[in-house]
Amino acid sequence: MPGADNRRRAGHEKGKATRKRATADELLAMPDDGVRRELVEGEVITTPSDSGRHGWVGLDIMGPLNVWVKQRGLGQTFQAETGFLQAREPDTVRAPDGAFIAADRFPDLEPPG
């Protein structure tokens, strides 16, 4: 996985865990300080910001996909930094570069506004 060696597990020092497993609620309560965080089986993972090229390519993919999805009423697309709860006990929250949720899987989903 690109950038995997740049990931740091919060609360680890020289390979030893120094805190309990975090929950999705605790991740959500962390400060919005520009640090990218995900939760993997209760461990907070921090990742460096992606490059400009990464953002450019992501927009080239997600922009047209978003238009296509909306024109057909298929659901909703999401850009990077959106966290998705994938498991509980221990909690896992991942933030993919782009995502799609079909309308029939999440019928009450409405964009903010």
C-alpha positions as CSV (number, residue, x, y, z in Angstrom):
1,M,0.0,0.0,0.0
2,P,1.5,3.4,-1.0
3,G,2.6,5.4,2.0
4,A,2.2,2.5,4.4
5,D,5.7,2.9,5.7
6,N,4.9,6.6,6.5
7,R,2.1,5.6,8.8
8,R,2.6,6.1,12.5
9,R,0.5,4.4,15.2
10,A,-0.5,7.0,17.8
11,G,0.3,5.9,21.3
12,H,3.2,3.6,20.3
13,E,6.8,4.1,21.3
14,K,9.5,1.7,20.1
15,G,6.8,-0.9,19.3
16,K,5.1,-0.8,22.7
17,A,1.5,0.2,23.0
18,T,1.1,3.0,25.6
19,R,-2.7,3.5,25.5
20,K,-5.9,1.5,25.4
21,R,-7.8,0.8,22.1
22,A,-9.7,3.9,20.9
23,T,-13.3,3.8,19.8
24,A,-15.0,5.5,16.8
25,D,-16.6,8.0,19.2
26,E,-13.2,8.9,20.6
27,L,-11.8,9.3,17.0
28,L,-14.6,11.6,16.2
29,A,-13.9,13.7,19.3
30,M,-10.2,14.2,18.4
31,P,-9.3,17.8,17.5
32,D,-9.6,19.0,13.9
33,D,-5.9,20.0,13.8
34,G,-5.0,19.0,10.3
35,V,-3.7,15.6,11.2
36,R,-5.2,12.8,9.2
37,R,-6.4,9.9,11.4
38,E,-8.0,6.6,10.8
39,L,-8.8,3.8,13.3
40,V,-7.8,0.3,12.6
41,E,-8.9,-2.3,15.1
42,G,-8.9,0.3,17.8
43,E,-5.5,1.8,17.0
44,V,-5.3,5.4,15.8
45,I,-3.2,5.6,12.6
46,T,-1.9,9.0,11.4
47,T,-0.9,9.5,7.8
48,P,0.9,12.3,6.1
49,S,-1.0,14.6,3.6
50,D,-1.1,13.4,0.1
51,S,0.7,15.1,-2.8
52,G,-0.8,17.6,-5.2
53,R,-0.7,15.0,-7.9
54,H,-2.7,12.6,-5.7
55,G,-5.4,15.2,-5.2
56,W,-5.4,16.1,-8.9
57,V,-5.9,12.5,-10.0
58,G,-8.5,11.9,-7.3
59,L,-10.5,14.8,-8.6
60,D,-10.2,13.7,-12.2
61,I,-11.8,10.4,-11.1
62,M,-14.3,11.5,-8.5
63,G,-15.6,14.6,-10.3
64,P,-17.0,12.8,-13.4
65,L,-18.1,9.9,-11.2
66,N,-20.1,12.3,-9.0
67,V,-21.8,13.9,-12.0
68,W,-22.7,10.5,-13.4
69,V,-24.0,9.2,-10.1
70,K,-26.1,12.3,-9.4
71,Q,-27.6,12.4,-13.0
72,R,-28.9,8.9,-12.5
73,G,-30.0,9.2,-8.9
74,L,-27.8,6.2,-8.0
75,G,-26.7,7.4,-4.6
76,Q,-23.9,9.6,-3.2
77,T,-20.2,9.9,-3.8
78,F,-17.7,11.1,-1.1
79,Q,-14.3,12.7,-1.4
80,A,-11.2,11.8,0.7
81,E,-11.3,12.5,4.4
82,T,-14.8,11.1,4.9
83,G,-14.6,8.4,7.6
84,F,-16.6,5.2,7.3
85,L,-17.2,2.9,10.3
86,Q,-16.4,-0.6,9.1
87,A,-16.3,-2.6,12.3
88,R,-17.1,-2.5,16.0
89,E,-15.3,-3.9,19.0
90,P,-12.6,-3.2,18.1
91,D,-13.6,-0.2,16.0
92,T,-12.3,0.4,12.5
93,V,-12.9,3.7,10.7
94,R,-11.3,4.2,7.3
95,A,-11.2,7.2,5.1
96,P,-10.8,6.2,1.4
97,D,-9.7,8.6,-1.3
98,G,-13.2,8.3,-2.8
99,A,-16.4,6.4,-2.0
100,F,-19.9,5.6,-3.3
101,I,-23.0,4.6,-1.4
102,A,-25.9,3.3,-3.4
103,A,-29.2,5.0,-2.7
104,D,-30.9,1.7,-1.7
105,R,-28.2,1.1,0.9
106,F,-28.6,4.5,2.6
107,P,-32.0,5.9,1.5
108,D,-32.1,8.7,4.2
109,L,-28.7,10.1,3.1
110,E,-29.0,13.7,2.2
111,P,-26.1,16.2,1.5
112,P,-25.8,18.9,4.2
113,G,-27.2,22.3,3.3
